[in-house]
Amino acid sequence: RAMAARLRALGPPPDVLVTWGAGLLPAEAKDHRGKVAWMKRAPNDALGGLLRPLRASVVILQRKPDPAESAAFVAALGREPLDASDSNDDLRDALALLSLLDEYVGVSNTNMHLLAGLPGRRARVLIQQPPEWRWGAAGKSSPWFPGFTLYRASQQTGWEAALLELQQDLANSLSKKS
């Protein structure tokens, strides 16, 4: 109930949750037996920009967001989102938030795994290059995450085509929900 009240204070649904980075933060990264820690990143300002024209309440669930990245996201979004990043500190809060949202857009992270365990929930996952094994080398889906749609950055052209497709898909989905 507390999380639902927090969301309603933001504005009417539909609600879109966003996470643009995952993995160890640079200050946390350590050398693991000669391997570099895996970092997943999507362009936060481009995400804000693609959400800007959509009629939706936007919620940030970025773990320990960098203030400059958050500011760039908000500037590109053009309106004040709900910063629910503190929900990452308590799995019950994160699950409560995930259970209430209409859309979740983000890179592969703990919250994607939590969402996969909630019946009927879906997500739109931003896959960087090279992809992690769980997302496969190609395609729009993963056998381990049924109902999750994948948007893959191109090794040649970056995120542009994937983000354009994401924006179109979100616009279609949100128009049905509002």
ABEGO torsion letter per residue (X at the ends): XAAAAAAAAAEBOBBBBBBABBEBBAAABBBBGGBBBBBBBBBAAAAAAAAAABBBBBBBABBGBBAAAAAAAAAAAGBBBBBAAAAAABAAAAAAAAAABABBBBBBBAAAAAAAABBGBBBBBBBBOBBBAAAEABEABBAABBGBBBBBBBAAAEAAAAAAAAAAAAAAAAAAAX
